[in-house]
Amino acid sequence: MAGALCLCGLIRMLTSLFIPALIASVSLTFLLFIFLLGVRLWFAQKKKSSVSIDKDGNKQKVVAFFHPYCNAGGGGERVLWCALRALQKRYKNAVYVVYTGDKDVSGEEILNGAFRRFNIKLSYPVKFVFLERRYLVEDRLYPHFTLLGQSLGSILLGWEALVKCVPDIYIDSMGYAFTLPLFKYLGGCRVGCYVHYPTISTDMLSVVRDHTARFNNAAFISNNPVLSRLKLIYYVLFALIYGWVGSCSDMVMVNSTWTFNHVLELWKCSDRISIVYPPCDVQTFLDIELEQRKERKEHSVVSIGQFRPEKDHKLQIRAFSTLLATKTPEERAKLKLILIGGCRNKQDELRVADLKALSADLDVPVEFKVNIPFEELKKHLAEATIGLHTMWNEHFGIGVVECMAAGTIILAHNSGGPKLDIVVPYEGHETGFLADNEESYASAMQRILSLSEERRLQIRQNARHSVSRFSDQEFEVNFISATELLFK
């Protein structure tokens, strides 16, 4: 009897605690729903009040690209301007907007820069919405938990963009997937994205799980089981959230097979994803002649890529050192390694200094060409025998395509875009070589140098023919085909 009374008392106590908590939870959920509904209605009214009508009395769709660094001049920006050019040709009646954080320049200067760097001129005007809080997505603001910090920062930056302009169609062209649900559910937009590189990938999870030290997994973490486990939990939770926000997209474009596989696994979007290779300016390199040359007295190995840690220039120097170790002094004198790349900031300049120190320690002659003009870059490629690339899991590899178009024999990393999309047989014929460590790179370089000039010419011709699928024209056709989902 006493036990029954005790049980009843316990039930009454739990009920007295549970019911108020349940009521509070339901009330908060209801209030949140009312708040979000009010925000959605406010944005809908804002969009309605800003509708543009063309000369024929038709409503003009507003198509907005989220590209906070649109004036940067890299491969991602080339995608942006080629995409805008393609859409303007197909949907002439739309209004095009670019959200950018480049507030220190005018819209006219941005367009002039696109023409100067990429030779791309748009047919119709573009409206620029200048954002004040771009610093929220910069990695320097988040020395720890960088992925999470930048993603949350992108939501706040996206909010600023949405408040300033509510489009009909929203396209994230820089990889800020956390802005997609914001524009879809609050802005009421059709949303799409072009993914250059997933914010997190299963490869990143594997690096932490396997305790592998890399540029994005410090040795003090990889060597500590507790820290590695905590980082793995953080990555897994982040990957789940990233998968949800990405799945909100109505249309997904990715730049390579490697990116396709990772995005598909995380976003579960098989019904609306397509590979659209980035536009590479292959035409610019086609004026480099591919004639069969007499046996050369010297051979240069050229690398193109920004001086960033993931490009792994140290591997290039070590592999070249391994190659030289097999040569006589006379043969060594006929070989040279040229590293061509851009320095964005002081950190990149310090990396170049470290690379120079490494080359001196290994007694390897290396020429460093930093921030050189394009014509000088073309000259080095025209004279080079081998084009070298060493980045592990490069998502695509525009530099690899440029080397192949220019007529060098490419030697790229056996992973990512180069392995799956670029350095692949063309009509059954060899287009280049792949390697993945010091010894295999040195061995591949030795094999290339030992080929006859006639055989090298055949490989160079195959490579050049194969990269036509990465042209501006191919990109425009595939981009328009993918984005039709947003305009229906």
Legacy VTK file of the C-alpha trace (Angstrom):
# vtk DataFile Version 3.0
C-alpha trace
ASCII
DATASET POLYDATA
POINTS 488 float
0.000 0.000 0.000
2.794 2.360 0.930
4.593 1.467 -2.308
1.493 2.285 -4.334
1.107 5.640 -2.598
4.770 6.389 -3.218
4.381 5.526 -6.911
1.305 7.742 -7.219
3.197 10.582 -5.588
6.076 10.129 -8.009
3.696 10.163 -10.972
2.011 13.359 -9.689
5.399 15.013 -9.225
6.585 14.038 -12.723
3.285 15.183 -14.199
3.526 18.528 -12.412
6.984 19.000 -13.932
6.291 17.553 -17.391
3.031 19.319 -18.248
4.325 22.892 -17.659
7.487 22.031 -19.638
5.354 20.621 -22.456
3.116 23.695 -22.462
6.186 25.976 -22.505
7.731 23.988 -25.368
4.542 24.091 -27.438
4.141 27.808 -26.743
7.709 28.566 -27.796
7.307 26.464 -30.957
4.072 28.285 -31.783
5.668 31.692 -31.199
8.665 30.699 -33.356
6.300 29.552 -36.100
4.362 32.829 -35.946
7.637 34.791 -36.032
8.985 32.880 -39.041
5.640 33.164 -40.813
5.704 36.909 -40.206
9.245 37.144 -41.582
8.234 35.111 -44.636
5.235 37.381 -45.273
7.417 40.462 -44.837
9.892 39.221 -47.425
7.022 38.288 -49.767
5.619 41.817 -49.495
9.102 43.271 -50.007
9.546 41.196 -53.166
6.102 42.198 -54.441
6.778 45.881 -53.941
10.034 45.714 -55.915
8.724 43.874 -58.980
10.131 45.172 -62.268
7.971 45.311 -65.382
9.504 45.248 -68.857
8.373 47.365 -71.817
5.857 44.680 -72.827
4.206 44.697 -69.409
5.691 41.379 -68.280
7.123 40.764 -64.830
10.905 40.392 -64.848
12.417 37.579 -62.821
15.223 38.599 -60.475
18.132 36.141 -60.595
20.721 36.639 -57.843
24.193 35.106 -57.425
25.765 34.941 -53.971
29.469 35.523 -54.616
31.022 37.657 -51.838
34.458 37.639 -53.549
33.356 38.269 -57.131
36.344 40.549 -57.832
38.972 37.992 -56.774
39.896 36.913 -60.299
40.184 33.152 -59.684
38.634 30.098 -61.296
35.458 30.444 -59.223
34.976 33.975 -60.532
35.406 32.764 -64.108
32.520 30.364 -63.460
30.397 33.274 -62.187
30.923 35.495 -65.241
30.506 32.652 -67.732
27.295 31.633 -65.930
25.921 35.175 -66.082
26.824 35.458 -69.758
25.069 32.163 -70.515
21.884 33.089 -68.624
21.718 36.536 -70.234
21.795 34.908 -73.653
19.039 32.448 -72.707
16.818 34.619 -70.462
17.191 38.134 -71.803
14.206 39.489 -69.883
15.518 38.735 -66.380
17.199 41.129 -63.966
20.585 39.870 -62.760
22.018 40.648 -59.332
25.359 39.790 -57.720
25.725 39.923 -53.931
29.333 40.906 -53.257
31.483 42.090 -50.384
33.874 43.972 -52.691
32.631 47.333 -51.464
35.948 49.069 -52.135
35.312 49.040 -55.905
32.403 50.060 -58.107
30.245 47.745 -60.172
31.779 49.159 -63.335
35.285 48.393 -62.050
34.250 44.811 -61.240
32.906 44.280 -64.770
36.008 45.866 -66.290
38.134 43.527 -64.183
36.207 40.500 -65.454
36.816 41.631 -69.025
40.511 42.303 -68.386
41.184 39.014 -66.599
38.884 36.639 -68.469
37.972 38.463 -71.670
34.292 38.113 -70.700
31.898 40.947 -71.512
28.252 40.687 -70.487
25.482 41.548 -72.920
23.263 43.323 -70.383
23.766 45.278 -67.140
24.203 43.576 -63.784
23.110 45.053 -60.460
25.555 44.724 -57.569
24.330 44.510 -53.984
27.281 45.466 -51.804
27.476 43.646 -48.458
29.012 45.288 -45.388
29.744 42.179 -43.307
31.879 39.962 -45.534
34.380 39.628 -42.694
31.913 37.183 -41.108
32.945 34.457 -43.596
36.705 34.994 -43.395
38.659 32.174 -41.779
40.918 34.551 -39.808
37.906 35.329 -37.597
37.648 31.687 -36.488
41.037 30.250 -35.435
39.135 27.288 -33.943
35.986 25.534 -35.225
36.588 27.305 -38.526
34.050 25.305 -40.562
31.245 26.021 -38.096
32.217 29.670 -37.629
32.345 30.444 -41.351
29.067 28.607 -41.957
27.222 30.511 -39.230
28.823 33.701 -40.501
27.518 32.965 -43.997
23.956 32.820 -42.596
24.320 36.316 -41.164
25.861 37.568 -44.406
23.074 35.874 -46.343
20.506 37.612 -44.144
22.033 40.978 -45.022
21.843 40.040 -48.718
18.222 38.890 -48.475
17.121 42.023 -46.627
18.691 44.197 -49.332
17.235 42.264 -52.275
14.700 39.420 -52.409
15.184 37.548 -55.699
12.974 35.035 -57.480
15.917 32.716 -58.159
18.932 32.431 -55.883
22.196 30.720 -56.903
25.066 30.219 -54.479
28.178 30.130 -56.656
30.849 30.127 -53.934
29.954 27.193 -51.687
27.966 28.853 -48.885
25.385 26.085 -48.566
24.089 27.363 -45.214
22.448 30.277 -47.046
20.217 27.945 -49.098
17.448 27.300 -46.491
17.462 31.012 -45.619
16.584 32.065 -49.163
14.282 29.116 -49.783
12.141 29.106 -46.648
12.243 32.756 -45.580
12.820 34.431 -48.937
10.463 32.120 -50.826
13.024 31.753 -53.651
13.853 28.920 -55.987
17.410 28.034 -54.955
20.336 26.417 -56.724
24.068 26.147 -56.259
27.338 25.475 -58.027
29.634 23.502 -55.729
33.367 23.836 -56.354
34.342 21.926 -53.235
32.195 20.464 -50.427
32.630 22.275 -47.119
33.209 18.890 -45.521
33.766 15.535 -47.203
34.007 11.887 -46.226
37.729 12.138 -47.028
38.096 14.753 -44.278
36.333 12.412 -41.865
38.712 9.609 -42.877
41.776 11.781 -42.260
40.652 12.422 -38.674
39.450 8.852 -38.118
42.778 7.420 -39.333
44.840 9.905 -37.252
46.531 11.260 -40.372
48.412 14.559 -40.047
47.629 16.974 -42.896
47.444 20.731 -43.411
43.862 20.683 -42.061
44.525 18.164 -39.275
47.374 19.310 -37.046
49.828 16.720 -35.753
49.020 17.492 -32.095
45.419 16.427 -32.815
46.215 13.385 -34.998
48.637 12.108 -32.315
46.119 12.501 -29.472
43.324 9.847 -29.360
41.022 12.018 -27.212
41.353 15.134 -29.375
40.963 13.041 -32.530
37.744 11.493 -31.199
36.335 14.898 -30.231
37.223 16.330 -33.645
35.624 13.324 -35.350
32.383 13.866 -33.387
32.462 17.556 -34.370
33.004 16.649 -38.045
30.232 14.026 -38.054
27.705 16.434 -36.506
28.750 19.180 -38.891
28.436 16.795 -41.859
24.857 15.935 -40.824
23.876 19.610 -40.677
25.718 20.325 -43.931
23.813 17.471 -45.562
20.487 18.951 -44.484
21.157 22.514 -45.653
22.483 21.220 -48.970
19.414 19.047 -49.499
17.297 22.225 -49.483
18.642 23.119 -52.938
16.199 22.747 -55.840
19.093 22.285 -58.278
22.701 21.260 -57.655
25.643 21.601 -60.027
29.100 20.246 -59.163
32.386 20.757 -60.948
33.732 17.191 -61.076
33.073 13.509 -60.484
34.946 13.683 -57.169
32.740 16.533 -55.907
29.654 14.759 -57.307
30.347 11.612 -55.265
30.871 13.499 -51.995
27.934 15.891 -52.399
25.605 13.073 -53.423
26.561 11.039 -50.365
26.003 13.948 -47.958
23.086 15.786 -49.601
21.042 12.824 -50.926
20.049 14.796 -54.039
20.290 12.247 -56.852
17.166 13.606 -58.590
18.548 17.120 -59.124
22.352 16.980 -59.318
24.532 17.226 -62.418
28.203 17.595 -63.270
28.983 20.879 -65.032
32.706 21.157 -65.652
34.079 24.665 -64.993
34.907 26.776 -68.059
38.631 26.667 -68.755
40.156 29.144 -71.158
41.719 26.402 -73.290
41.447 28.537 -76.425
44.089 30.909 -75.043
46.715 28.142 -75.095
45.922 26.686 -78.508
48.237 29.122 -80.296
51.200 27.307 -78.717
52.460 25.065 -81.494
52.789 21.316 -80.910
55.350 20.594 -83.586
57.738 17.716 -83.109
60.917 19.215 -81.726
64.485 18.087 -82.112
65.947 16.332 -79.119
66.178 19.013 -76.469
69.348 19.938 -74.667
67.348 20.983 -71.592
64.059 19.890 -70.022
61.984 22.045 -67.694
59.362 20.780 -65.256
56.753 23.461 -64.603
54.189 23.664 -61.799
51.231 26.101 -61.811
49.297 26.795 -58.630
48.863 29.265 -55.812
51.381 28.894 -53.000
48.903 27.327 -50.583
49.665 24.392 -48.242
47.271 21.961 -49.943
49.113 22.354 -53.270
52.015 20.432 -51.662
54.938 22.135 -53.401
57.265 20.388 -50.940
56.410 17.074 -52.569
57.391 18.530 -55.947
60.806 19.603 -54.665
61.455 16.272 -52.906
60.372 14.253 -55.960
62.597 16.339 -58.233
65.464 15.808 -55.783
64.863 12.048 -55.988
64.992 12.254 -59.783
68.234 14.247 -59.747
69.844 11.700 -57.429
69.747 9.179 -60.290
71.480 11.518 -62.752
75.058 12.346 -63.564
76.252 15.952 -63.035
75.937 16.548 -66.804
72.354 15.229 -66.854
71.417 17.229 -63.750
72.522 20.428 -65.465
69.968 19.820 -68.227
66.984 19.629 -65.848
65.236 22.469 -64.047
62.133 22.832 -61.875
60.045 26.006 -62.201
57.332 26.761 -59.631
54.836 29.336 -60.913
52.138 30.638 -58.601
50.390 33.497 -56.911
50.942 34.857 -53.414
47.765 36.220 -51.842
49.211 37.469 -48.567
52.101 37.422 -46.106
51.447 33.788 -45.199
51.882 32.721 -48.818
55.126 34.707 -49.032
56.415 32.892 -45.942
55.566 29.565 -47.620
57.671 30.542 -50.622
60.550 31.364 -48.264
60.182 27.918 -46.634
60.189 26.248 -50.065
63.360 28.113 -51.030
64.977 26.925 -47.802
63.933 23.324 -48.535
65.350 23.467 -52.069
68.624 24.839 -50.680
68.804 22.070 -48.037
68.275 19.400 -50.712
70.613 21.169 -53.150
67.835 21.301 -55.760
67.897 24.192 -58.257
64.384 25.670 -58.292
63.189 28.785 -60.064
60.320 30.593 -58.315
58.039 32.724 -60.500
55.634 34.602 -58.217
52.665 36.623 -59.527
54.076 36.713 -63.056
52.155 38.118 -66.073
50.071 35.715 -68.129
52.260 36.011 -71.225
55.310 34.961 -69.207
53.368 31.971 -67.866
52.493 30.946 -71.436
56.148 31.208 -72.440
57.219 28.822 -69.668
54.479 26.351 -70.604
55.430 26.518 -74.288
59.016 25.560 -73.390
58.212 22.963 -70.698
58.415 19.218 -71.143
56.420 18.278 -68.031
53.540 20.005 -66.240
53.570 19.052 -62.552
50.627 18.891 -60.104
50.759 17.385 -56.603
47.590 18.375 -54.706
45.846 15.440 -53.039
42.136 15.254 -53.913
42.101 18.380 -56.056
38.368 18.876 -56.639
38.922 19.657 -60.331
42.233 21.109 -61.490
42.044 24.062 -63.899
45.850 24.312 -63.842
46.041 20.690 -65.012
43.736 21.468 -67.945
45.796 24.545 -68.848
49.022 22.520 -68.894
47.440 19.946 -71.192
46.022 22.625 -73.494
49.423 24.301 -73.649
51.100 21.090 -74.767
53.083 19.991 -71.723
52.957 16.352 -70.691
50.970 16.428 -67.491
52.027 14.545 -64.359
49.236 14.961 -61.799
48.189 13.509 -58.454
46.424 10.168 -58.677
43.264 11.396 -56.936
40.297 13.759 -57.235
39.470 15.567 -60.469
42.743 14.823 -62.318
42.291 11.086 -61.808
38.537 10.863 -62.454
37.894 13.556 -65.074
40.972 15.102 -66.669
43.979 12.800 -67.108
41.893 10.019 -68.623
42.298 8.217 -71.972
41.066 10.083 -75.048
39.587 7.724 -77.634
41.617 4.977 -75.970
44.909 6.882 -76.075
47.151 8.125 -73.252
46.829 11.804 -72.257
49.230 12.051 -69.323
50.556 10.425 -66.162
49.528 10.091 -62.506
51.529 9.588 -59.305
50.988 9.850 -55.563
54.329 9.918 -53.695
57.943 10.971 -53.952
59.149 7.798 -55.629
56.270 7.423 -58.093
56.586 11.075 -59.177
60.326 10.691 -59.743
59.759 7.443 -61.643
57.064 9.026 -63.841
59.289 12.017 -64.634
62.074 9.633 -65.606
59.701 7.702 -67.866
58.482 10.889 -69.604
62.049 12.093 -70.173
63.029 8.726 -71.631
60.263 8.790 -74.263
61.083 9.624 -77.854
60.085 13.092 -79.067
57.621 11.444 -81.439
55.899 9.562 -78.599
55.768 12.702 -76.456
54.147 14.562 -79.357
51.415 11.908 -79.598
50.597 12.223 -75.889
50.562 16.034 -76.111
48.187 15.919 -79.091
45.850 13.471 -77.312
45.811 15.685 -74.231
45.033 18.828 -76.193
42.162 17.177 -78.076
40.722 15.807 -74.815
40.403 19.167 -73.021
37.931 20.610 -75.535
35.170 19.290 -73.228
36.223 21.916 -70.675
35.695 24.892 -72.992
33.490 27.931 -72.341
31.006 26.719 -74.955
30.556 23.310 -73.309
30.084 24.978 -69.917
27.365 27.323 -71.216
25.357 24.488 -72.774
25.511 22.340 -69.633
24.868 25.257 -67.250
21.711 26.302 -69.123
20.479 22.713 -69.191
20.937 22.351 -65.412
19.335 25.687 -64.472
16.149 25.086 -66.473
14.749 23.521 -63.284
14.876 26.932 -61.601
13.165 28.838 -64.408
10.220 26.481 -64.956
LINES 1 489
488 0 1 2 3 4 5 6 7 8 9 10 11 12 13 14 15 16 17 18 19 20 21 22 23 24 25 26 27 28 29 30 31 32 33 34 35 36 37 38 39 40 41 42 43 44 45 46 47 48 49 50 51 52 53 54 55 56 57 58 59 60 61 62 63 64 65 66 67 68 69 70 71 72 73 74 75 76 77 78 79 80 81 82 83 84 85 86 87 88 89 90 91 92 93 94 95 96 97 98 99 100 101 102 103 104 105 106 107 108 109 110 111 112 113 114 115 116 117 118 119 120 121 122 123 124 125 126 127 128 129 130 131 132 133 134 135 136 137 138 139 140 141 142 143 144 145 146 147 148 149 150 151 152 153 154 155 156 157 158 159 160 161 162 163 164 165 166 167 168 169 170 171 172 173 174 175 176 177 178 179 180 181 182 183 184 185 186 187 188 189 190 191 192 193 194 195 196 197 198 199 200 201 202 203 204 205 206 207 208 209 210 211 212 213 214 215 216 217 218 219 220 221 222 223 224 225 226 227 228 229 230 231 232 233 234 235 236 237 238 239 240 241 242 243 244 245 246 247 248 249 250 251 252 253 254 255 256 257 258 259 260 261 262 263 264 265 266 267 268 269 270 271 272 273 274 275 276 277 278 279 280 281 282 283 284 285 286 287 288 289 290 291 292 293 294 295 296 297 298 299 300 301 302 303 304 305 306 307 308 309 310 311 312 313 314 315 316 317 318 319 320 321 322 323 324 325 326 327 328 329 330 331 332 333 334 335 336 337 338 339 340 341 342 343 344 345 346 347 348 349 350 351 352 353 354 355 356 357 358 359 360 361 362 363 364 365 366 367 368 369 370 371 372 373 374 375 376 377 378 379 380 381 382 383 384 385 386 387 388 389 390 391 392 393 394 395 396 397 398 399 400 401 402 403 404 405 406 407 408 409 410 411 412 413 414 415 416 417 418 419 420 421 422 423 424 425 426 427 428 429 430 431 432 433 434 435 436 437 438 439 440 441 442 443 444 445 446 447 448 449 450 451 452 453 454 455 456 457 458 459 460 461 462 463 464 465 466 467 468 469 470 471 472 473 474 475 476 477 478 479 480 481 482 483 484 485 486 487
